[in-house]
Amino acid sequence: MSNKRSASLSPVAALRVVTDAPADENTAQMIEMLQDHLKLVREGKLRSLAVVSVSQDGGSIGTQWSCSNGDSASLIGKLAVLTHDLMAARE
């Protein structure tokens, strides 16, 4: 076996210590969900995405989306279902 590196290989990035680890389980779950979606985007498995976020104090709600042509109606329909599910879970 040869110890020579192939010219096509890139150098290995050094790992760094995470000093700002998630504060609680809820934060860790949000980070995991975002990382799962980021992986799907990088793999080319998503064409549209919608995100709704609420600030820590509940005072502000933000929305962001990136839609391919024709996906707007589908996203709106799924958001309506999500709204219904969230309302039902609140009761």
C-alpha positions as a Markdown table, in Angstrom:
| # | Residue | x | y | z |
|---|---|---|---|---|
| 1 | Met | 0.0 | 0.0 | 0.0 |
| 2 | Ser | 1.3 | 3.4 | -0.9 |
| 3 | Asn | 1.4 | 6.4 | 1.4 |
| 4 | Lys | 1.2 | 8.9 | -1.5 |
| 5 | Arg | -1.9 | 11.1 | -1.5 |
| 6 | Ser | -3.9 | 11.4 | -4.7 |
| 7 | Ala | -3.8 | 14.8 | -6.3 |
| 8 | Ser | -7.6 | 14.8 | -6.4 |
| 9 | Leu | -7.9 | 14.6 | -2.6 |
| 10 | Ser | -8.4 | 17.7 | -0.6 |
| 11 | Pro | -6.8 | 18.3 | 2.8 |
| 12 | Val | -8.8 | 17.2 | 5.9 |
| 13 | Ala | -10.3 | 20.0 | 7.8 |
| 14 | Ala | -9.5 | 20.0 | 11.5 |
| 15 | Leu | -12.4 | 19.6 | 13.9 |
| 16 | Arg | -13.2 | 22.4 | 16.3 |
| 17 | Val | -14.7 | 22.4 | 19.7 |
| 18 | Val | -18.2 | 23.6 | 19.9 |
| 19 | Thr | -18.3 | 26.1 | 22.7 |
| 20 | Asp | -21.8 | 27.3 | 22.0 |
| 21 | Ala | -23.7 | 24.0 | 22.3 |
| 22 | Pro | -27.5 | 24.1 | 22.2 |
| 23 | Ala | -28.9 | 25.3 | 25.5 |
| 24 | Asp | -31.7 | 22.7 | 25.7 |
| 25 | Glu | -33.5 | 19.9 | 24.0 |
| 26 | Asn | -35.8 | 22.1 | 22.1 |
| 27 | Thr | -32.9 | 24.1 | 20.6 |
| 28 | Ala | -31.1 | 20.9 | 19.7 |
| 29 | Gln | -34.2 | 19.6 | 17.9 |
| 30 | Met | -34.5 | 22.8 | 15.9 |
| 31 | Ile | -30.8 | 22.6 | 14.9 |
| 32 | Glu | -31.2 | 18.9 | 13.9 |
| 33 | Met | -34.3 | 19.7 | 11.8 |
| 34 | Leu | -32.5 | 22.5 | 10.0 |
| 35 | Gln | -29.4 | 20.3 | 9.4 |
| 36 | Asp | -31.6 | 17.5 | 8.0 |
| 37 | His | -33.1 | 20.0 | 5.5 |
| 38 | Leu | -29.7 | 21.5 | 4.6 |
| 39 | Lys | -28.4 | 18.0 | 3.8 |
| 40 | Leu | -31.4 | 17.4 | 1.5 |
| 41 | Val | -30.9 | 20.8 | -0.2 |
| 42 | Arg | -27.2 | 20.0 | -0.8 |
| 43 | Glu | -28.1 | 16.6 | -2.2 |
| 44 | Gly | -30.5 | 18.2 | -4.6 |
| 45 | Lys | -33.5 | 16.5 | -3.1 |
| 46 | Leu | -35.5 | 19.6 | -2.4 |
| 47 | Arg | -36.8 | 22.2 | -4.8 |
| 48 | Ser | -38.9 | 24.3 | -2.5 |
| 49 | Leu | -38.8 | 25.2 | 1.2 |
| 50 | Ala | -40.8 | 27.3 | 3.6 |
| 51 | Val | -39.8 | 28.3 | 7.1 |
| 52 | Val | -41.8 | 30.1 | 9.8 |
| 53 | Ser | -39.9 | 31.2 | 12.9 |
| 54 | Val | -41.0 | 32.8 | 16.2 |
| 55 | Ser | -38.7 | 34.9 | 18.4 |
| 56 | Gln | -37.8 | 33.8 | 21.9 |
| 57 | Asp | -40.1 | 36.3 | 23.4 |
| 58 | Gly | -42.9 | 35.5 | 20.9 |
| 59 | Gly | -43.0 | 39.2 | 19.8 |
| 60 | Ser | -42.0 | 38.5 | 16.2 |
| 61 | Ile | -42.8 | 35.9 | 13.7 |
| 62 | Gly | -40.8 | 35.6 | 10.5 |
| 63 | Thr | -41.4 | 33.7 | 7.3 |
| 64 | Gln | -39.0 | 32.8 | 4.5 |
| 65 | Trp | -39.5 | 30.6 | 1.4 |
| 66 | Ser | -37.9 | 29.6 | -1.8 |
| 67 | Cys | -40.2 | 28.1 | -4.3 |
| 68 | Ser | -39.9 | 26.6 | -7.7 |
| 69 | Asn | -42.5 | 27.5 | -10.3 |
| 70 | Gly | -45.8 | 25.7 | -9.5 |
| 71 | Asp | -44.9 | 24.8 | -5.9 |
| 72 | Ser | -46.6 | 27.9 | -4.3 |
| 73 | Ala | -50.1 | 26.2 | -4.3 |
| 74 | Ser | -48.6 | 23.0 | -2.8 |
| 75 | Leu | -46.8 | 24.9 | -0.1 |
| 76 | Ile | -49.9 | 26.9 | 0.8 |
| 77 | Gly | -51.9 | 23.7 | 1.0 |
| 78 | Lys | -49.4 | 22.0 | 3.3 |
| 79 | Leu | -49.1 | 25.1 | 5.5 |
| 80 | Ala | -52.9 | 25.1 | 5.9 |
| 81 | Val | -52.7 | 21.4 | 7.0 |
| 82 | Leu | -49.8 | 22.4 | 9.4 |
| 83 | Thr | -52.0 | 25.2 | 10.8 |
| 84 | His | -54.8 | 22.8 | 11.4 |
| 85 | Asp | -52.5 | 20.3 | 13.1 |
| 86 | Leu | -50.9 | 23.0 | 15.3 |
| 87 | Met | -54.3 | 24.3 | 16.4 |
| 88 | Ala | -55.5 | 20.8 | 17.2 |
| 89 | Ala | -52.4 | 20.1 | 19.3 |
| 90 | Arg | -52.9 | 23.3 | 21.3 |
| 91 | Glu | -56.3 | 22.1 | 22.6 |
